[in-house]
Amino acid sequence: MSIELMLNAVNLDFVAFAKYTNNMDGQIMVFFVMTIAAAEAAVGLAIAVNVYKRFKDVNIARFENLKG
């Protein structure tokens, strides 16, 4: 969750800087940051799905068994 907040803060900075300088580079960079955020969410969802498939339950205590 904190990574998402940091990425959104960076997006806001990029858009503000692009508006201030009348340059589209910041807004184009926002699309790349959004792509990274979407990939991060997809990885998190894949982990949750695999935990559910393995343990038939999404219990946080079950994550301890994935350590190795």
N, C-alpha and C positions, 0 to 999 in steps of 0.2 A: 504494500500500500504506500509506503513512503517513497519507493522508487517512482510510482505513478505520479505522486505529488511533485517530485523533483522534475520529472519530465514535463509535466504541465506548466511548472514555473519557467522552465527553459523555453517552452513554446510561447508563453506570454512575453518573455523577453525578446525572442526572435521577432514576433509580430510587432511589438512596440518599436523595436529598433528599425524594422523595415518601414514602418509608417513614418518614423522620425527622419529617416534618410531618403525617403521616396525611392526605395530600392526593393525589388521583389526577392532578393536573395534570402532574406530572413523567412519569408513566407514559404519559399520552396524548401528551405531546411526543415520547416515544421512538418512537412509531409514525410521526410525521412525519419524524424523523431517519432511521429505517429506510427510508422511502420515498425519501428523497434518496439514500441509499446504493445502493438498488436501481436508481434511475435512472442513477446514475454508473456502475455496473457494466454496465448495458445500453449506454450510450454507448461504453464501452471495448470491449465485445464487438463492437459495430457497426463500430468502427474496424478491429479485427482482421479481421473478415470482409471488409470492403472492401479491405484490403491484400491479403488472400489472393486475392480475386477478380481484382484488378488484376495482381498479380505471380505468381500461382500458387505462392507461397512465403511463409511467415511468417518472414522474416529481418529482424532489427532494422536491418541496414544499409539495407534497402529503404525504411525510414521517411524517410531523407534526401531521397528523391525527392518526398515530399509537401509540401515546403516551399513550393513555388509555382512 
